[in-house]
Every structure is written in C-alpha cells, then in structure tokens.
Amino acid sequence: MNLVRAELERLGARRFVQLMLVLLVLAFGVTAATTLAGSHRPTAEELFDAQRQAAAARIDLERTHQLCLDRQRGAVLADDVREYVPDDCSEIDPALMERAPVTSDFLSGVFIFAEEAEALLYFLIAFLALFGFLVGASYIGADLNSGGVVNLLLWRPRRMTVLGTKLGTLLGGTALVSVLASAAYLGTFWLIAQVAGRPGGLDGEFWGSLGAIWGRGLLLVLLLTTVGFAVATLGRHTSAALGAIAGYLVVWELGARLVMEILDIVKPERLMLSSYAAALLNGQVRFWDYQPCIANGPGSCDGAAWALTWQPSLLLLLGLTGALTAAAFVAFRRRDLM
C-alpha cells in the first residue's frame, strides 16, 4: 500500500479530526444563520434615504475641511469657529481619507458583503489555525503514545520517510480543508448578500486585498499546524503541544508583557510572537512607543509610531517553525520508540 494513501486514510479516520470538522461546520452554520436572520434587503426608500445622508456627510466633510483651511489662512478667526476643527487640516481632508462616506454606511440591519467579508475571513482563519494546531498535535501525538508509529515502522522501517510523509500528509490535508472551507464560507455569505443584503463594491481592489489576507492567513494556518506537529513529536504526546502553547501564552504573552510594561521596556511587542503573527495576517500592524514621552518629562505627548510588516514577520515565523521541525526530526531519529 502507498504510504501517503495510508496516512491520508489514517488522518481522515481519526475521530478528533472528524469532530473538529463537525465543529467547523457548526460554527459556520451558526454564523451564517445569525447573519441571515439579522439582515434584510433594503427597500427603495431606505436606499434613497441612505444616499441622501451619505451625500450630506460628504458635503459637511468638505465644508469642515474648507473652514479649517480658512482658519489657517486667517480668513476666519478661531473664536468665530463654533465647531471642533483640528489643528492639522489633513486629518479631515476628504482627498486623503481611505474612503468617503458611502450609502452602505447609513443602512441599518443590512448585511454588506464588501464591508463584512474581511472580518468574516479573520474569524475563518482563526478557526482554521486552531484546527490545524490541534489536529497536527493529536495526529502525531496519539500515534507516538499508542505505539502506532512503531507498528508503521515495522512495515516501512525508515524513520525520516515515515515522519516526513506524516507531516506532508498533514499539511496537504489541512491546506485542502482550508481551501474548501474558505470557498464554501465566503460563497455562503456572498449568497446571503445577494438574497438578503447588498454585495457592496466588489471591485478588483477588494478581491485583491481579500485574497492577500487569505493567502497570508493560509501560511499562518500551515505554520501553526507544523508547530503543533513538531512540539507533539518532541514531547511524544498531544498534551505536550497543548501544555507548551498554554504555558507560552500565560507565562510570556501575559506575564512577561505585564512585567515589561511595569519596567518600561522599550517596544515589548517586538518580543511577542503574537505581534509577528498579527503582522503576517494583516500585512502590517502599528504600535505606539511612549518612551519619548517619559524621557521628555510631563506634558502632552502622543509618542512615536512604529510598525511591523508581514515580510520580516514571515521570515521570523518560518525560522522558528523550521528550527522546531528540525529538532523534532532529529529527536525522532535518535529516540527509542519502544
């Protein structure tokens, strides 16, 4: 029998994998049903009213920006301005804003696919990341603990080939589930928008941005799947991976972060893997460093912004995942499995 086919059958036959797939379907079903129940197709009167409000909001924004410019030029005295106008007029410049007020901003109880798809995709990626980590840990952990790997080695006595096939099968299966789940999930909400909502602006820029998030999210899912597999291999048990991730989150992400904030450590986010995972998923995350405020003494201070981008974050996460995987293969090759 082909080793890959045998591993695929073993992976699909695991009850835990089947349970996670059922939970995946249930979670998607509840989310879709809730969205469908809370949305409706807007009437012509609702659309007209929303369009009128959006146009009024754009006009008011342009008026406020012009008032700010007039105040800067001295054409209008500051005491004559009876509404809030920022010192920096670029903050309210319609030409510099990411998006101007649109009709969908003023529609209540209407599901807009173009506006909600990104948040829905983040939810999907989070579930798939949890799915991959738990399945990866249990897939190898249960076999090592029960002696299934020993039985497999009696049939195919090549440790590296067996472990590599297991990892490759796991990643292939996880990627397939992720692709199918993504298509079904986003397709369902697109249909909901067509039937009981509005699609919104589904232009090339929208699909390109959504596709980039999905691609980076799939990379994160596969990385976490590999980490779960590697840590469980090192610990010879599924609980080793669960204990390791729980310990890291509690001791480092929560405990160490709190200590660093008390000690005023500069940019503690650089030491947290969650920051790099967020940067990989979002493309970029921005943080604020308030150390300049402390150095300058009391007074108003906004701090300094700094950012993490997805390219160096991916390199770091790939390096850590590769190191864990290499250590797992070395340990598996040298370990007494009996």
C-alpha positions, 0 to 999 in steps of 0.5 A: 500500500502507498504510504501517503494513501495510508496516512491520508486514510489514517488522518481522515479516520481519526475521530478528533479530526472528524469532530473538529470538522463537525465543529467547523461546520457548526460554527459556520452554520451558526454564523451564517444563520445569525447573519441571515436572520439579522439582515434584510434587503433594503427597500427603495426608500431606505436606499434613497434615504441612505444616499441622501445622508451619505451625500450630506456627510460628504458635503459637511466633510468638505465644508469642515475641511474648507473652514479649517483651511480658512482658519489657517489662512486667517480668513476666519478667526478661531473664536468665530469657529463654533465647531471642533476643527483640528489643528492639522487640516489633513486629518479631515481632508476628504482627498486623503481619507481611505474612503468617503462616506458611502450609502452602505454606511447609513443602512441599518440591519443590512448585511454588506458583503464588501464591508463584512467579508474581511472580518468574516475571513479573520474569524475563518482563519482563526478557526482554521489555525486552531484546527490545524494546531490541534489536529497536527498535535493529536495526529502525531501525538496519539500515534507516538503514545499508542505505539502506532508509529512503531507498528508503521515502522515495522512495515516501512522501517525508515524513520525520516520517510515515515515522519516526513510523509506524516507531516506532508500528509498533514499539511496537504490535508489541512491546506485542502480543508482550508481551501474548501472551507474558505470557498464554501464560507465566503460563497455562503455569505456572498449568497446571503448578500445577494438574497438578503443584503447588498454585495457592496463594491466588489471591485478588483481592489477588494478581491485583491486585498481579500485574497492577500489576507487569505493567502497570508492567513493560509501560511499562518494556518500551515505554520501553526499546524507544523508547530503543533506537529513538531512540539507533539513529536518532541514531547511524544504526546498531544498534551505536550503541544497543548501544555507548551502553547498554554504555558507560552501564552500565560507565562510570556504573552501575559506575564512577561508583557505585564512585567515589561510594561511595569519596567518600561521596556522599550517596544515589548511587542517586538518580543511577542510572537503574537505581534509577528503573527498579527503582522503576517495576517494583516500585512502590517500592524502599528504600535505606539512607543511612549518612551519619548514621552517619559524621557521628555518629562510631563506634558502632552505627548502622543509618542512615536509610531512604529510598525511591523510588516508581514515580510520580516514577520514571515521570515521570523515565523518560518525560522522558528517553525523550521528550527522546531521541525528540525529538532523534532526530526532529529529527536525522532531519529535518535529516540527509542520508540519502544 
